[in-house]
Every structure is written in structure tokens, then in C-alpha cells.
Amino acid sequence: MIIKRILTNNAVVIEENNKEKIVCGKGIAFNKRRGMEIDESLVTQIFTLEEDNGLRYETLVKDVPMEYQT
């Protein structure tokens, strides 16, 4: 896992299979820089964005009457 962006010492953004993921773990980014490898044994959580979330939002907005949309 290669660091794409450091959020905190405990959270980084990586890119895997053309998808961005947030990886968390205690001290996972301590003394690390962008482009460096992270120790996978420190990973405790991985967060990914599902593709259909935008579609769900769009469906909800279509159901709101125009008078309430800004």
C-alpha cells in the first residue's frame, strides 16, 4: 500500500485498483511521506466509497418538490 495523501498520523489515503481508500491504524503515517509504503500489519480499518451513493442522492433530490430546492 502506497501513501497517496496523509490525513493524520493515524489515517492515510491510498489508491488501489483505481479506487481511493482511507486506511486507518495507530501511527500508520508516523514519519512517513507521500509515496512511501505503509506497514499493512498496522491497518485496523479500511474505508471505501461505494459507486451507487451518488445515484441514491440523485434519486432523493428528484423526489423533493421544486419549491423546497434551492
C-alpha positions in Angstrom: 0.0 0.0 0.0 1.5 3.3 -1.2 0.5 6.6 0.5 -1.3 9.0 -1.8 -2.1 11.6 0.9 -1.6 11.8 4.7 -4.6 12.9 6.7 -3.3 12.4 10.2 -0.7 10.1 11.8 -3.4 7.5 12.1 -5.1 7.9 8.7 -3.9 8.0 5.1 -5.4 7.9 1.6 -4.2 5.2 -0.7 -5.2 4.2 -4.3 -5.8 0.6 -5.0 -7.4 -0.8 -8.3 -8.1 2.8 -9.4 -10.2 3.5 -6.2 -9.2 5.8 -3.4 -9.4 4.3 0.1 -8.9 5.7 3.6 -6.8 3.4 5.7 -6.6 3.8 9.5 -4.3 2.4 12.1 -2.4 3.6 15.2 0.7 5.6 14.0 0.3 4.3 10.4 1.7 7.5 8.9 4.2 8.5 11.6 7.5 9.6 10.0 6.1 8.8 6.5 5.7 10.8 3.4 3.7 10.6 0.3 4.7 7.8 -2.0 6.1 5.7 0.8 4.9 2.1 1.7 2.9 1.6 4.8 3.1 -1.4 7.2 -0.1 -3.4 6.5 0.1 -5.0 9.9 -0.8 -1.6 11.4 -4.0 -1.3 9.4 -7.2 -1.6 11.6 -9.8 -0.1 9.3 -10.3 0.5 5.6 -13.0 2.8 4.2 -14.1 2.9 0.5 -16.8 4.9 -1.3 -19.4 2.8 -3.0 -20.3 3.7 -6.5 -24.0 3.9 -6.1 -24.0 6.6 -3.4 -24.3 9.4 -6.0 -27.2 7.7 -7.6 -29.1 7.4 -4.3 -28.5 11.1 -3.6 -29.8 12.0 -7.1 -32.9 9.9 -6.6 -33.7 11.6 -3.3 -33.3 15.1 -4.7 -35.7 14.3 -7.6 -38.4 13.4 -5.1 -38.1 16.8 -3.3 -40.7 19.3 -4.7 -39.1 22.3 -6.6 -40.4 24.8 -4.1 -38.1 23.4 -1.4 -35.0 23.1 -3.7 -32.5 26.0 -3.7 
